[in-house]
Amino acid sequence: MILGSMLFWLAFFLLVVGFSFGRMGPSFSRSQFSLPIILIGTLLFVLNNYPIENPEADLLNFLHSFAPWFFVCSLGFYLVLRGSPIYWRVRYPELTIGWILISLSFYLYLKHYELPENFLLMTIFSVLGAIVSLFLFILLVRFVENNIPLENPAPELTDEEKDFVTRIISINIGVDDK
């Protein structure tokens, strides 16, 4: 029992470390280890055949019911964002598949969880709360942007500053001034 729980927490720790390494970006050499560490952590979750004690078993059961719809929904959101119009160019296949996956994720969610008795009431108040929050956010942004004084335009560069900037750019792109 203890070995199964230890493997569970090791897998969870590896997932956290893997995602943290991935967030470091390409300038750090540790980011290249992100995907292998995430895969090892996921495999430990999936292939753990040892019995797991109760607190970890409850969390694992939650993850098993959470993972299917969450990953399908995440993939759908990714495809919708990729397919959405950028410079007036829409990628319809990605957009369509993304919305289908998001709809499928709602089906998977409803399959794993029972709807509460007051679902309609909760939905109405949740939508109203989101609309009020968005409205207040827009008002706050507008208030802040209207109350910030405009800055004076930056002064033009002197000849010495122009020469300095030109030298730096030419050195960086490999052009020699001769």
PyMOL commands that set and color helices and strands:
alter all, ss='L'
color gray80, all
select helices_A, chain A and resi 2-22+29-47+54-83+92-112+119-147+159-173
alter helices_A, ss='H'
color red, helices_A
deselect
rebuild
show_as cartoon
